Each structure stands twice: as structure tokens, then as C-alpha cells.
Amino acid sequence: MKFETLMLQSLFTACLLICLLTLGSMLIAPTNVSKVATSQAPVTAQSSLAD
């Protein structure tokens, strides 16, 4: 019983640490808004006005 409790606590700690590190990296990492906005912009097809 002691071994299972220890394993579950260490698993919980590892998962919590990974979640906190991921959240921290998303909040701290600098993002260039103009690059993100242009990369997510829909591609516009050229209309054939000459027809």
C-alpha cells in the first residue's frame, strides 16, 4: 500500500510540474503578433475580373 501511494503521489507531482512549466512557458514566451496574425490569415484567391 505504501508503494502505490508513493507512486501515485510522484505521478501527481510530475503531472503538476509539467502543467505548470507548460503554462509558464506560454505566459512568458514573447509572441510577435504581426507574424501570428499574418500566418493565420485566410488565403485569398485572385478573382478573375478579366473574364
Residue pairs with C-beta under 8 A, 6 or more apart in sequence:
none
